[in-house]
Amino acid sequence: MAKFVVGDRVKVVDKPRWPTGFYKLENWQGDIVEVMEDPEGYVLMKTHKTRYKMTFHENELEKI
């Protein structure tokens, strides 16, 4: 069963090893717009900051 459903508000969790100089996404917030069946465990999130849609694994997000 999916961890999130369409419409859930989520944020990107902090990764301890973000590369230096890399555009960090931790704490970015957004809304789930699609729960993918293939590959399983991935969701499409529309970010509040840029309004872009980005794909994340469910383990990289937490519900707010």
Phi, psi and omega per residue, in radians:
M1 nan 2.489 -3.105
A2 -1.225 2.538 -3.140
K3 -1.332 -0.508 -3.107
F4 -2.186 2.799 3.040
V5 -2.199 2.799 3.121
V6 -0.989 2.309 3.135
G7 1.770 -0.256 3.111
D8 -1.117 2.440 3.018
R9 -1.579 2.268 -3.067
V10 -2.385 2.910 2.992
K11 -2.379 2.678 3.135
V12 -1.361 2.276 3.133
V13 -1.372 2.716 -3.138
D14 -1.253 2.394 3.026
K15 -1.855 2.265 -3.074
P16 -1.146 -0.347 -3.063
R17 -2.100 0.862 3.034
W18 -1.113 2.327 3.127
P19 -1.082 2.556 3.111
T20 -1.109 2.322 3.133
G21 1.406 -0.061 -3.139
F22 -1.378 2.562 3.118
Y23 -1.215 1.849 -3.036
K24 -1.394 2.347 -3.093
L25 -1.876 -0.051 -3.083
E26 -1.040 2.493 -3.126
N27 1.252 0.044 3.009
W28 -1.138 2.464 -3.127
Q29 -1.978 2.739 3.119
G30 -3.005 -3.042 -3.138
D31 -2.077 2.441 3.079
I32 -1.278 2.184 3.130
V33 -1.929 -0.269 3.095
E34 -2.760 2.374 3.012
V35 -1.831 2.035 -3.033
M36 -1.434 2.460 3.071
E37 -1.623 -0.508 3.139
D38 -2.453 1.896 0.082
P39 -1.389 2.476 -3.125
E40 -1.156 2.486 3.091
G41 1.657 0.003 3.132
Y42 -1.923 2.607 3.125
V43 -2.339 2.752 3.070
L44 -1.843 2.123 -3.101
M45 -2.001 2.314 3.024
K46 -1.651 1.989 -3.048
T47 -1.297 2.544 3.089
H48 -1.300 -0.545 -3.038
K49 -1.226 -0.799 -3.064
T50 -2.010 -0.229 -3.064
R51 1.193 0.197 3.056
Y52 -1.406 2.695 3.032
K53 -1.681 2.257 -3.092
M54 -2.313 2.517 -3.136
T55 -1.647 2.339 3.111
F56 -2.395 2.655 2.963
H57 -1.342 2.579 -3.105
E58 -0.985 -0.541 -3.123
N59 -1.255 -0.237 3.136
E60 -1.595 0.022 -3.091
L61 -2.218 2.725 2.992
E62 -2.394 2.539 -3.121
K63 -1.269 2.442 3.086
I64 -2.079 nan nan
